[in-house]
Amino acid sequence: MNVTRLKASFEKANEPTYLPTYGLARIYAKLKETSETSIHLIFIVMNLEKRLRVFILPILKTWENIIFMFRIMIKGALISA
């Protein structure tokens, strides 16, 4: 086995996996009402996470690009001055 292949397989095996700390498989409530409340809260959190990912992250990325371009403009002005 070649060294680069071995290194790639080692890195892939040691990659961290994303495991959410919430989910329907993690309901340990005993009472019916508590279980229902847990399920409702889990759905609220999952929906909020999706909205964050879909709506807010693109806005933040846009601001990041604007700031990056502003920094380039400042560096260009400093170099030419």
Secondary structure by P-SEA (a helix, b strand, c coil): ccaaaaaaaaaaaabbbbbbcccccccccccaaaaaaaaaaaaaaaaaaaaaacccaaaaaaaaaaaaaaaaaaaaaaaac
